[in-house]
Amino acid sequence: MILTGVIVNTIAIVVGAILGQVFSNLKQEMKETILKAIGIVIILLGLQMAFQVNEILIVLFSLALGGVLGEWLNIEQRLESAGKWIERKAGKRLKGNVSQAFVTTTLIYCIGAMAVVGSLDSGLRQEHDVLYTKAFLDGFTAIIFSSTLGIGVMFSAIPVFLYQGAIAFGATFIQYVLSPELIDKLIVDLTATGGILIVAIGLNMLEIVKIRIGNLLPALLVSAILTLIYHYIQL
């Protein structure tokens, strides 16, 4: 089944978020320290991804053009509005800043290379090992995020399911259009571009700077388009 890995990943986030509430009564100072530590690790992860870059100009133009498109669409505000809508509907029943938890974890779980590669594997070969591994990691981090940011982390499972599910289904058609070599190039450029966005998430968590990461999300789509153009120009 194409969506098996996606479903397991989604359930892992929900379960991790619920388990995280067991540790939600930690002291505020301890929560802040844990979040800063996670921010540092996220920056390291993002750098590892970004250093895989083959064509730096593709990443540069992807971020620039994607940022323009994202600002025009105001994606960041829409994500925050979705989080605040959940917060309003839930009222005082949910602890923590639901909007912040929803936006932060949605970006982290969707931008990473494993989300793209794992979903492609599910769609192309019905192999789910990458998404099973991601499910374990996401479930564990959901426990930590939920204990520090609140139960709003659980709602990030919805966009994760839609995003990875769309890639998995799309991959079933991609294999008839693109060569395996071109698909590999797409993954590398998407990984590098996504790595920069993950570094930005870490910087936000460390409160070093405030970057509207949601408005940079179109950079992933732009990266794929530019990679295709560059590939066919070289032929």
C-alpha positions as CSV (number, residue, x, y, z in Angstrom):
1,M,0.0,0.0,0.0
2,I,1.4,3.4,-1.1
3,L,0.4,5.3,2.1
4,T,1.5,2.7,4.7
5,G,4.7,4.6,5.6
6,V,2.9,7.9,5.6
7,I,0.2,6.6,7.9
8,V,2.8,5.1,10.3
9,N,4.6,8.4,10.4
10,T,1.4,10.3,11.1
11,I,0.4,8.0,14.0
12,A,3.9,8.3,15.5
13,I,3.6,12.1,15.7
14,V,0.2,11.9,17.4
15,V,1.3,9.2,19.9
16,G,4.6,11.1,20.6
17,A,2.7,14.3,21.2
18,I,0.3,12.6,23.7
19,L,3.2,10.9,25.5
20,G,5.0,14.3,25.7
21,Q,2.2,15.6,27.9
22,V,3.4,13.3,30.7
23,F,6.5,15.6,31.0
24,S,4.7,18.9,30.4
25,N,5.1,20.0,34.0
26,L,8.8,20.5,33.7
27,K,10.2,23.8,35.0
28,Q,10.2,26.6,32.5
29,E,13.9,27.0,32.7
30,M,14.4,23.3,31.9
31,K,12.0,23.6,28.9
32,E,13.9,26.6,27.6
33,T,17.3,24.8,27.9
34,I,15.9,21.7,26.1
35,L,14.5,23.9,23.3
36,K,17.8,25.7,22.8
37,A,19.6,22.3,22.7
38,I,17.1,21.1,20.1
39,G,17.7,24.3,18.1
40,I,21.4,23.7,18.0
41,V,21.0,20.1,16.8
42,I,18.5,21.3,14.1
43,I,21.0,23.7,12.8
44,L,23.6,20.9,12.6
45,L,21.1,18.7,10.7
46,G,20.3,21.6,8.3
47,L,24.0,22.2,7.6
48,Q,24.6,18.5,6.9
49,M,21.8,18.6,4.4
50,A,22.9,22.0,2.8
51,F,26.4,20.8,2.3
52,Q,25.2,18.2,-0.1
53,V,24.6,20.9,-2.6
54,N,25.7,20.4,-6.2
55,E,24.6,23.6,-7.8
56,I,24.7,26.5,-5.3
57,L,23.1,28.9,-7.8
58,I,20.0,26.7,-7.9
59,V,19.7,26.9,-4.1
60,L,20.3,30.7,-4.2
61,F,17.7,31.4,-6.8
62,S,15.3,29.0,-5.3
63,L,15.4,30.8,-1.9
64,A,15.2,34.2,-3.6
65,L,12.3,33.4,-5.9
66,G,10.6,31.2,-3.4
67,G,10.8,34.0,-0.8
68,V,9.1,36.4,-3.2
69,L,6.4,34.0,-4.0
70,G,5.9,33.1,-0.3
71,E,5.7,36.7,0.8
72,W,3.1,37.3,-2.0
73,L,1.1,34.3,-0.8
74,N,1.7,35.2,2.9
75,I,2.1,31.5,3.7
76,E,3.6,32.1,7.2
77,Q,0.5,34.1,8.2
78,R,-1.8,31.4,6.9
79,L,0.0,28.8,8.9
80,E,-0.2,30.9,12.0
81,S,-3.8,31.6,11.4
82,A,-4.5,27.8,11.1
83,G,-2.7,27.3,14.4
84,K,-4.7,30.1,16.1
85,W,-7.9,28.7,14.7
86,I,-7.1,25.4,16.3
87,E,-6.3,27.3,19.5
88,R,-9.6,29.1,19.5
89,K,-11.6,26.0,18.8
90,A,-9.9,24.1,21.6
91,G,-10.2,27.0,24.0
92,K,-8.4,26.5,27.3
93,R,-8.4,22.7,27.0
94,L,-5.0,22.7,25.4
95,K,-1.8,23.8,27.1
96,G,0.9,25.9,25.6
97,N,1.1,28.1,22.5
98,V,-0.8,25.9,20.0
99,S,0.0,28.1,17.1
100,Q,3.7,28.2,17.8
101,A,3.8,24.4,18.3
102,F,1.8,23.7,15.2
103,V,3.8,25.9,12.9
104,T,7.3,25.0,14.2
105,T,6.8,21.2,14.1
106,T,4.9,21.3,10.8
107,L,7.9,23.0,9.2
108,I,10.4,20.6,10.8
109,Y,8.6,17.4,9.9
110,C,7.8,18.5,6.3
111,I,11.0,20.2,5.2
112,G,13.5,17.5,5.9
113,A,15.0,15.3,3.2
114,M,13.6,12.1,4.8
115,A,10.0,13.4,4.1
116,V,10.8,13.8,0.4
117,V,13.0,10.7,-0.1
118,G,10.8,8.5,2.1
119,S,7.6,9.5,0.3
120,L,9.2,9.0,-3.1
121,D,10.3,5.5,-2.1
122,S,6.8,4.7,-0.9
123,G,5.3,5.9,-4.2
124,L,8.0,4.6,-6.6
125,R,8.8,1.2,-5.0
126,Q,6.2,0.8,-2.2
127,E,9.2,0.6,0.2
128,H,8.6,2.3,3.5
129,D,11.8,1.8,5.4
130,V,12.8,5.5,5.2
131,L,9.4,6.7,6.5
132,Y,9.5,4.0,9.2
133,T,12.8,5.5,10.4
134,K,11.4,9.0,10.1
135,A,8.3,7.9,12.1
136,F,10.6,6.7,15.0
137,L,12.5,10.0,14.9
138,D,9.4,12.2,14.6
139,G,7.7,10.3,17.4
140,F,10.6,10.8,19.7
141,T,11.0,14.5,18.9
142,A,7.2,14.9,19.2
143,I,7.5,13.8,22.8
144,I,10.2,16.5,23.5
145,F,8.4,19.2,21.5
146,S,5.0,18.4,23.2
147,S,6.6,18.5,26.6
148,T,8.0,22.0,25.9
149,L,5.7,23.6,23.4
150,G,2.5,21.9,24.2
151,I,0.0,19.5,22.7
152,G,-0.3,21.7,19.6
153,V,2.5,19.5,18.2
154,M,-0.1,16.8,17.6
155,F,-1.9,18.8,14.9
156,S,1.2,19.0,12.8
157,A,0.4,15.3,11.9
158,I,-2.4,16.6,9.6
159,P,-0.1,18.6,7.1
160,V,2.5,15.9,7.4
161,F,0.0,13.3,6.2
162,L,-1.3,15.6,3.3
163,Y,2.2,16.6,2.2
164,Q,3.9,13.2,2.3
165,G,0.8,11.5,0.9
166,A,0.8,13.9,-2.0
167,I,4.4,13.2,-2.8
168,A,3.9,9.5,-2.5
169,F,1.0,9.6,-4.9
170,G,2.8,12.0,-7.3
171,A,5.8,9.7,-7.4
172,T,3.7,7.0,-9.0
173,F,3.4,9.2,-12.0
174,I,6.9,10.8,-11.9
175,Q,8.6,7.5,-12.7
176,Y,6.9,7.5,-16.1
177,V,8.1,11.0,-16.9
178,L,11.6,11.4,-15.3
179,S,14.7,9.2,-15.4
180,P,16.1,7.8,-12.2
181,E,19.2,10.0,-12.7
182,L,17.1,13.2,-12.9
183,I,15.1,12.1,-9.8
184,D,18.3,11.8,-7.9
185,K,19.4,15.3,-8.9
186,L,16.0,16.6,-7.8
187,I,16.4,15.0,-4.4
188,V,19.9,16.4,-3.9
189,D,18.8,20.0,-4.8
190,L,15.7,19.7,-2.7
191,T,17.7,18.4,0.2
192,A,20.2,21.3,0.0
193,T,17.5,23.9,-0.2
194,G,15.5,22.2,2.6
195,G,18.7,22.2,4.7
196,I,18.9,26.0,4.5
197,L,15.3,26.2,5.7
198,I,16.0,23.8,8.6
199,V,19.0,26.0,9.6
200,A,16.6,28.9,9.7
201,I,14.2,27.0,12.0
202,G,17.1,26.4,14.4
203,L,18.1,30.1,14.4
204,N,14.5,31.0,15.2
205,M,14.4,28.5,18.0
206,L,17.6,30.0,19.5
207,E,15.9,33.4,19.1
208,I,19.0,34.7,17.2
209,V,16.8,36.1,14.4
210,K,13.2,35.9,13.3
211,I,12.9,34.4,9.9
212,R,9.5,33.9,8.2
213,I,10.3,30.3,7.2
214,G,6.8,29.6,6.0
215,N,7.2,32.3,3.3
216,L,10.3,30.4,2.1
217,L,8.5,27.1,1.6
218,P,7.9,27.8,-2.2
219,A,11.7,27.6,-2.5
220,L,11.3,23.8,-2.5
221,L,9.0,23.9,-5.5
222,V,11.2,26.5,-7.3
223,S,14.2,24.3,-6.7
224,A,12.6,21.3,-8.4
225,I,11.6,23.5,-11.4
226,L,15.0,25.1,-11.7
227,T,16.7,21.6,-11.5
228,L,14.5,20.4,-14.4
229,I,15.3,23.5,-16.5
230,Y,19.0,23.2,-15.8
231,H,19.0,19.5,-16.6
232,Y,17.3,19.9,-20.0
233,I,19.4,22.9,-20.9
234,Q,22.5,20.7,-20.5
235,L,21.2,18.1,-22.8
